[in-house]
Amino acid sequence: MKALDEITEVLHAVNSAWQNPDEKPIGKRIRKYFAKDAVIVGPSLERVARGRKAVTESYDAFVRGARILHAALGAPEIDIGRDVAVATLEWEMTYEFQESETTERGHDVYVLRRQRGRWLIWWRQIVAFPGS
C-alpha cells in the first residue's frame, strides 16, 4: 500500500471511531494509530494531552461528554516527506454538551511519522474558526 493510502486509512479509522461510538471504548479502538509519545494541542497551542494513553482517553472523554448531532469532515490534504507527513482537514460539527447545543467549524492538523513501517499520529492540533 502506498504511503498516501496508509495515512488516509489511519485518519479515516480515527475519525470514524469518534463519529460512530459503540460499546467498546474508542480509546481502545484507536490506540494502535497513535505514537507512544503522541500529543494533542488545542487552538491556542496549549498541550491538551501527552502520551498515547492520555490522547486516546481524551477521545473517550469527548464522546462520553458530548452527543454528536452532526459531523462533516473534508478530505484530508496530505504532504509526505520520507518518514514524516502532515495532514490537514476541515470539519464542521454540531454537538450537545451539558444540555447546550454548539456548532463549530475548523480544521485539524496532524503530524504523522512512520515507525517500523507503520504510519502513526504523533501530533494533532484542533483549531476552531473564529466565530464558529
C-alpha positions in Angstrom: 0.0 0.0 0.0 1.3 3.5 -0.8 2.0 6.0 2.0 -0.8 8.3 0.9 -3.3 5.4 1.2 -1.9 4.3 4.5 -2.1 7.7 6.0 -5.7 8.3 4.7 -6.7 5.0 6.2 -5.3 6.0 9.7 -7.1 9.3 9.6 -10.3 7.6 8.5 -10.1 5.0 11.2 -9.6 7.5 14.0 -12.3 9.9 12.8 -14.8 7.1 12.1 -14.3 5.8 15.7 -15.5 9.0 17.4 -18.3 9.6 14.9 -19.6 6.1 15.4 -19.1 5.2 19.0 -20.2 1.7 20.2 -19.9 -0.2 23.5 -16.2 -0.6 23.2 -14.3 2.5 24.4 -13.0 4.5 21.5 -9.5 4.8 23.1 -9.0 1.0 22.8 -10.1 1.0 19.1 -7.8 3.9 18.1 -4.8 3.2 20.3 -2.9 1.5 17.5 -3.0 4.6 15.3 -1.1 6.8 17.8 2.6 7.0 18.6 3.6 6.2 22.2 4.6 9.9 22.6 1.6 11.4 20.8 0.5 14.9 21.7 -2.8 16.8 21.2 -2.6 20.6 21.0 -5.5 22.9 21.5 -6.4 26.0 19.5 -4.1 28.3 21.5 -1.2 25.9 21.3 -1.8 24.5 24.8 -0.9 20.8 25.2 -4.2 19.1 26.0 -2.9 15.6 26.2 0.6 13.9 26.2 1.3 10.3 25.6 -0.8 7.6 23.8 -2.9 6.8 26.9 -3.8 10.4 27.6 -4.5 11.1 24.0 -6.8 8.1 23.5 -8.5 8.7 26.8 -9.3 12.3 25.6 -11.3 10.8 22.7 -13.2 8.7 25.2 -13.9 11.7 27.4 -15.2 13.7 24.4 -17.7 11.1 23.4 -18.8 10.5 27.0 -19.4 14.2 27.5 -20.8 15.3 24.1 -23.6 14.0 22.0 -22.7 14.5 18.3 -25.7 15.7 16.3 -23.9 16.3 13.0 -20.3 15.9 11.9 -18.8 16.5 8.4 -15.2 16.1 7.6 -13.4 17.3 4.5 -11.0 15.2 2.6 -7.5 15.4 4.1 -4.7 17.2 2.3 -1.5 15.3 2.9 2.1 16.2 2.4 4.7 13.5 2.8 8.4 13.8 3.3 10.1 10.4 3.7 9.1 9.3 7.2 7.0 12.3 8.2 3.7 13.5 6.9 1.4 16.5 7.6 -2.3 16.2 7.0 -4.9 18.9 7.3 -8.7 18.6 7.1 -11.6 20.9 7.6 -14.5 19.9 9.7 -17.9 21.1 10.9 -19.7 19.7 13.9 -22.8 20.2 15.9 -22.9 18.6 19.3 -24.7 18.9 22.6 -22.6 19.3 25.7 -24.2 19.9 29.2 -27.6 20.5 27.6 -26.2 23.2 25.3 -26.1 22.8 21.5 -23.0 24.1 19.8 -21.9 24.3 16.1 -18.2 24.7 15.3 -16.2 24.8 12.2 -12.4 24.5 12.0 -9.6 22.3 10.8 -7.2 19.7 12.3 -3.5 19.5 11.7 -2.0 16.0 12.0 1.7 15.2 12.0 2.4 11.5 11.4 5.6 9.6 11.4 6.5 6.2 10.0 7.7 3.9 12.7 8.7 0.3 11.9 6.8 0.5 8.6 3.6 1.9 10.0 2.2 5.5 9.9 1.3 6.8 13.4 -0.3 10.0 14.5 2.3 11.8 16.6 0.9 15.3 16.9 -2.6 16.8 16.4 -3.8 20.3 16.6 -7.5 21.2 16.8 -8.4 24.7 15.5 -11.9 26.1 15.6 -12.5 29.0 13.2 -13.3 32.3 15.0 -17.0 32.9 15.5 -17.9 29.3 15.0 
